[in-house]
Amino acid sequence: MAKQQKKTWSDLSSRQQAVILALGSVQLSLAATAWADLASRKPEEVNGSKAKWAAVIAISWVGPMLYFAKGRLPSM
């Protein structure tokens, strides 16, 4: 079986480049929004350690979604 060479950015079509940039922008926006929300909350409004959630948010798409689903306690 032949070994495939890695594609470089210039090997991708302009459509592929645009999709990667769009998905990256969405991921970065999700993370930035989650970090901003976390920073503005009091520790008692977060389910667990704020430091733990700050690290979790950095994990790809999953982190910000987990934070919004499980990390925030309901406002009183």
DSSP file (Angstrom, degrees, kcal/mol; ACC not computed):
  #  RESIDUE AA STRUCTURE BP1 BP2  ACC     N-H-->O    O-->H-N    N-H-->O    O-->H-N    TCO  KAPPA ALPHA  PHI   PSI    X-CA   Y-CA   Z-CA
    1    1 A M              0   0    0      0, 0.0     2,-0.2     0, 0.0     0, 0.0   0.000 360.0 360.0 360.0 130.4    0.0    0.0    0.0
    2    2 A A        -     0   0    0      1,-0.1     2,-0.4     0, 0.0     0, 0.0  -0.461 360.0-118.5 -75.5 142.8    1.4    3.4   -1.0
    3    3 A K        -     0   0    0     -2,-0.2     2,-0.3     1,-0.0    -1,-0.1  -0.686  27.5-130.4 -82.8 129.6    1.9    6.0    1.6
    4    4 A Q        -     0   0    0     -2,-0.4     2,-0.2     1,-0.1    -1,-0.0  -0.580  16.7-127.4 -81.2 139.9   -0.1    9.1    1.0
    5    5 A Q        -     0   0    0     -2,-0.3     2,-0.2     1,-0.1    -1,-0.1  -0.584  29.3-105.3 -81.2 148.3    1.6   12.5    1.2
    6    6 A K        -     0   0    0     -2,-0.2     2,-0.3     1,-0.1    -1,-0.1  -0.500  34.7-121.9 -70.8 141.3    0.2   15.1    3.5
    7    7 A K        -     0   0    0     -2,-0.2     2,-0.2     2,-0.0    -1,-0.1  -0.632  22.0-144.3 -82.0 141.9   -1.7   17.9    1.6
    8    8 A T    >>  -     0   0    0     -2,-0.3     3,-1.2     1,-0.1     4,-0.7  -0.558  31.3 -99.4 -95.7 169.3   -0.5   21.4    2.1
    9    9 A W  G >4 S+     0   0    0      1,-0.3     3,-1.1    -2,-0.2     8,-0.1   0.893 124.5  53.4 -55.1 -42.2   -2.7   24.4    2.3
   10   10 A S  G 34 S+     0   0    0      1,-0.3    -1,-0.3     7,-0.0     4,-0.1   0.691  99.7  62.8 -71.2 -17.2   -2.0   25.3   -1.3
   11   11 A D  G <4 S+     0   0    0     -3,-1.2    -1,-0.3     2,-0.1    -2,-0.2   0.698  88.9  88.6 -77.4 -19.2   -2.9   21.7   -2.4
   12   12 A L  S << S-     0   0    0     -3,-1.1     2,-0.0    -4,-0.7    -4,-0.0  -0.465  85.2-111.2 -79.9 150.7   -6.5   22.3   -1.2
   13   13 A S     >  -     0   0    0     -2,-0.1     4,-2.4     1,-0.1     5,-0.2  -0.323  30.5-108.8 -71.6 163.3   -9.1   23.8   -3.5
   14   14 A S  H  > S+     0   0    0      1,-0.2     4,-2.2     2,-0.2     5,-0.1   0.847 121.6  54.3 -64.3 -31.6  -10.4   27.3   -2.7
   15   15 A R  H  > S+     0   0    0      2,-0.2     4,-2.3     1,-0.2    -1,-0.2   0.922 108.5  47.9 -66.1 -44.0  -13.7   25.7   -1.6
   16   16 A Q  H  > S+     0   0    0      1,-0.2     4,-2.3     2,-0.2    -2,-0.2   0.905 111.9  50.1 -62.9 -41.5  -11.9   23.4    0.9
   17   17 A Q  H  X S+     0   0    0     -4,-2.4     4,-2.5     1,-0.2    -1,-0.2   0.910 110.3  50.3 -62.1 -42.6   -9.9   26.3    2.2
   18   18 A A  H  X S+     0   0    0     -4,-2.2     4,-2.5     2,-0.2    -2,-0.2   0.896 110.1  49.8 -64.4 -40.9  -13.1   28.4    2.7
   19   19 A V  H  X S+     0   0    0     -4,-2.3     4,-2.7     2,-0.2     5,-0.2   0.923 111.5  48.6 -64.4 -44.2  -14.8   25.5    4.6
   20   20 A I  H  X S+     0   0    0     -4,-2.3     4,-2.4     1,-0.2    -2,-0.2   0.919 113.1  47.5 -62.4 -44.0  -11.8   25.0    6.9
   21   21 A L  H  X S+     0   0    0     -4,-2.5     4,-2.1     2,-0.2    -2,-0.2   0.901 112.6  49.1 -64.8 -40.4  -11.7   28.8    7.6
   22   22 A A  H  X S+     0   0    0     -4,-2.5     4,-2.2     2,-0.2    -2,-0.2   0.934 113.1  46.1 -65.3 -46.0  -15.4   29.0    8.3
   23   23 A L  H  X S+     0   0    0     -4,-2.7     4,-2.4     1,-0.2    -2,-0.2   0.890 112.3  51.5 -64.9 -38.6  -15.4   26.0   10.6
   24   24 A G  H  X S+     0   0    0     -4,-2.4     4,-2.5    -5,-0.2    -1,-0.2   0.891 108.9  51.1 -63.3 -39.4  -12.3   27.4   12.4
   25   25 A S  H  X S+     0   0    0     -4,-2.1     4,-2.4     2,-0.2    -2,-0.2   0.902 110.3  48.6 -64.6 -41.7  -14.1   30.7   12.8
   26   26 A V  H  X S+     0   0    0     -4,-2.2     4,-2.6     2,-0.2    -2,-0.2   0.926 112.3  48.8 -63.8 -44.7  -17.2   29.0   14.3
   27   27 A Q  H  X S+     0   0    0     -4,-2.4     4,-2.3     1,-0.2    -2,-0.2   0.925 112.8  47.1 -61.9 -45.1  -15.0   27.0   16.7
   28   28 A L  H  X S+     0   0    0     -4,-2.5     4,-2.7     1,-0.2    -1,-0.2   0.888 112.0  50.9 -64.2 -39.6  -13.0   30.0   17.8
   29   29 A S  H  X S+     0   0    0     -4,-2.4     4,-2.4     2,-0.2    -2,-0.2   0.904 109.5  50.3 -64.8 -41.9  -16.3   32.0   18.3
   30   30 A L  H  X S+     0   0    0     -4,-2.6     4,-2.4     2,-0.2    -2,-0.2   0.939 113.4  45.6 -59.8 -47.3  -17.8   29.3   20.4
   31   31 A A  H  X S+     0   0    0     -4,-2.3     4,-2.8     2,-0.2     5,-0.2   0.925 113.1  49.2 -64.3 -45.1  -14.7   29.1   22.6
   32   32 A A  H  X S+     0   0    0     -4,-2.7     4,-2.3     1,-0.2    -1,-0.2   0.901 112.3  48.5 -62.4 -41.0  -14.4   32.9   23.0
   33   33 A T  H  X S+     0   0    0     -4,-2.4     4,-2.4     2,-0.2    -1,-0.2   0.910 112.6  48.2 -65.0 -42.6  -18.1   33.2   23.9
   34   34 A A  H  X S+     0   0    0     -4,-2.4     4,-2.7    -5,-0.2    -2,-0.2   0.921 112.6  47.9 -65.0 -43.7  -17.8   30.4   26.5
   35   35 A W  H  X S+     0   0    0     -4,-2.8     4,-2.6     2,-0.2    -2,-0.2   0.898 112.1  49.9 -64.4 -39.6  -14.7   31.9   28.0
   36   36 A A  H  X S+     0   0    0     -4,-2.3     4,-1.6    -5,-0.2    -1,-0.2   0.917 112.3  47.4 -64.7 -42.4  -16.3   35.3   28.2
   37   37 A D  H  X S+     0   0    0     -4,-2.4     4,-0.7     1,-0.2    -2,-0.2   0.926 112.7  49.3 -63.2 -44.6  -19.4   33.8   29.8
   38   38 A L  H >< S+     0   0    0     -4,-2.7     3,-0.9     1,-0.2    -2,-0.2   0.910 109.9  51.3 -61.4 -43.3  -17.2   31.9   32.3
   39   39 A A  H 3< S+     0   0    0     -4,-2.6    -1,-0.2     1,-0.2    -2,-0.2   0.818 109.3  50.7 -65.0 -30.8  -15.2   35.0   33.2
   40   40 A S  H 3< S+     0   0    0     -4,-1.6     2,-0.3    -5,-0.2    -1,-0.2   0.578  95.8  88.9 -85.7  -9.0  -18.4   37.0   33.9
   41   41 A R  S << S-     0   0    0     -3,-0.9     5,-0.1    -4,-0.7    31,-0.0  -0.628  78.8-119.2 -91.9 147.8  -19.9   34.5   36.2
   42   42 A K    >   -     0   0    0     -2,-0.3     3,-2.2     1,-0.1     4,-0.2  -0.500  33.3-109.6 -73.7 152.1  -19.4   34.2   39.9
   43   43 A P  G >  S+     0   0    0      0, 0.0     3,-1.4     0, 0.0     5,-0.2   0.833 118.9  58.6 -54.4 -34.0  -17.8   30.9   41.1
   44   44 A E  G 3  S+     0   0    0      1,-0.3    -3,-0.0     3,-0.1    -2,-0.0   0.595  98.7  60.0 -74.8  -7.9  -21.1   29.9   42.7
   45   45 A E  G <  S+     0   0    0     -3,-2.2    28,-2.6     2,-0.0     2,-0.4   0.328  94.4  79.9 -96.3   5.9  -22.8   30.1   39.3
   46   46 A V  B <  S-A   72   0A   0     -3,-1.4     2,-1.7    26,-0.2    26,-0.2  -0.935  83.1-125.6-117.7 137.4  -20.5   27.5   37.8
   47   47 A N  S    S-     0   0    0     24,-3.3     2,-0.3    -2,-0.4    -3,-0.1  -0.608  83.3 -23.8 -80.7  83.9  -20.8   23.8   38.2
   48   48 A G  S    S-     0   0    0     -2,-1.7     2,-0.2    -5,-0.2    -2,-0.2  -0.722 113.4  -8.0 110.8-162.4  -17.4   23.0   39.5
   49   49 A S     >  -     0   0    0     -2,-0.3     4,-2.1     1,-0.1     5,-0.2  -0.506  47.5-145.4 -76.7 133.4  -14.1   24.9   39.3
   50   50 A K  H  > S+     0   0    0     -2,-0.2     4,-2.3     1,-0.2     5,-0.1   0.877 103.6  54.9 -63.4 -36.3  -13.8   27.8   36.9
   51   51 A A  H  > S+     0   0    0      2,-0.2     4,-1.8     1,-0.2    -1,-0.2   0.899 107.0  50.3 -63.4 -40.4  -10.2   26.8   36.1
   52   52 A K  H  > S+     0   0    0      1,-0.2     4,-2.4     2,-0.2    -2,-0.2   0.929 111.8  47.2 -62.5 -45.5  -11.4   23.3   35.1
   53   53 A W  H  X S+     0   0    0     -4,-2.1     4,-2.4     1,-0.2    -2,-0.2   0.860 106.8  57.3 -67.6 -34.3  -14.0   24.7   32.8
   54   54 A A  H  X S+     0   0    0     -4,-2.3     4,-0.7     1,-0.2    -1,-0.2   0.905 111.2  43.7 -61.0 -40.3  -11.5   27.2   31.3
   55   55 A A  H >< S+     0   0    0     -4,-1.8     3,-0.7     1,-0.2     4,-0.2   0.897 111.9  52.8 -70.6 -40.8   -9.4   24.2   30.3
   56   56 A V  H >< S+     0   0    0     -4,-2.4     3,-2.1     1,-0.2    -2,-0.2   0.887 101.5  60.4 -62.3 -39.2  -12.3   22.1   29.1
   57   57 A I  H 3< S+     0   0    0     -4,-2.4    -1,-0.2     1,-0.3    -2,-0.2   0.810  94.5  64.7 -59.5 -29.5  -13.5   25.0   26.8
   58   58 A A  T << S+     0   0    0     -3,-0.7     2,-1.2    -4,-0.7    -1,-0.3   0.579  77.7 101.4 -70.6  -8.5  -10.1   24.7   25.0
   59   59 A I  S <> S-     0   0    0     -3,-2.1     4,-3.4    -4,-0.2    -1,-0.1  -0.665  92.4 -95.5 -85.6  95.8  -11.0   21.2   23.8
   60   60 A S  T  4 S-     0   0    0     -2,-1.2    -1,-0.0     1,-0.2   -29,-0.0   0.153  82.6 -33.4  39.7-141.7  -12.2   21.5   20.2
   61   61 A W  T  > S+     0   0    0      1,-0.2     4,-1.4     2,-0.1    -1,-0.2   0.777 135.2  65.2 -77.2 -30.1  -15.9   21.8   19.6
   62   62 A V  H  > S+     0   0    0      1,-0.2     4,-2.8     2,-0.2     5,-0.2   0.887  92.3  59.4 -66.3 -42.1  -16.8   19.6   22.5
   63   63 A G  H  X S+     0   0    0     -4,-3.4     4,-2.5     1,-0.2    -6,-0.2   0.937 107.0  42.5 -57.4 -55.9  -15.5   21.8   25.3
   64   64 A P  H  > S+     0   0    0      0, 0.0     4,-2.5     0, 0.0    -1,-0.2   0.892 115.5  50.9 -60.5 -37.4  -17.6   24.9   24.7
   65   65 A M  H  X S+     0   0    0     -4,-1.4     4,-2.0     2,-0.2    -2,-0.2   0.912 110.5  49.0 -65.9 -40.9  -20.7   22.7   24.1
   66   66 A L  H  X>S+     0   0    0     -4,-2.8     4,-3.5     2,-0.2     5,-0.9   0.915 110.5  51.7 -62.5 -42.2  -20.1   20.9   27.4
   67   67 A Y  I  X>S+     0   0    0     -4,-2.5     4,-1.6    -5,-0.2     5,-1.0   0.947 112.4  44.4 -60.1 -48.6  -19.6   24.1   29.2
   68   68 A F  I  <5S+     0   0    0     -4,-2.5    -1,-0.2     1,-0.2    -2,-0.2   0.837 121.1  41.0 -66.7 -30.8  -22.9   25.5   27.9
   69   69 A A  I  <5S+     0   0    0     -4,-2.0    -2,-0.2    -5,-0.2    -1,-0.2   0.873 137.8   5.1 -83.2 -38.7  -24.7   22.2   28.6
   70   70 A K  I  <5S+     0   0    0     -4,-3.5    -3,-0.2    -5,-0.2    -2,-0.2   0.616 116.4  67.1-123.2 -18.8  -23.2   21.3   32.0
   71   71 A G  I  <<S+     0   0    0     -4,-1.6   -24,-3.3    -5,-0.9     2,-0.4   0.755  85.5  72.2 -85.1 -24.1  -21.0   24.0   33.3
   72   72 A R  B   < -A   46   0A   0     -5,-1.0   -26,-0.2   -26,-0.2     3,-0.1  -0.769  68.7-145.6 -97.7 133.8  -23.4   26.8   34.0
   73   73 A L        -     0   0    0    -28,-2.6     3,-0.1    -2,-0.4    -2,-0.0  -0.687  38.1 -89.6 -89.4 150.6  -25.8   26.7   36.9
   74   74 A P        -     0   0    0      0, 0.0    -1,-0.1     0, 0.0     2,-0.1  -0.288  46.3-108.6 -59.7 141.6  -29.2   28.3   36.4
   75   75 A S              0   0    0      1,-0.1   -30,-0.0    -3,-0.1    -3,-0.0  -0.406 360.0 360.0 -68.7 146.8  -29.4   31.9   37.4
   76   76 A M              0   0    0     -2,-0.1    -1,-0.1    -3,-0.1   -31,-0.0   0.427 360.0 360.0-103.0 360.0  -31.3   32.7   40.5
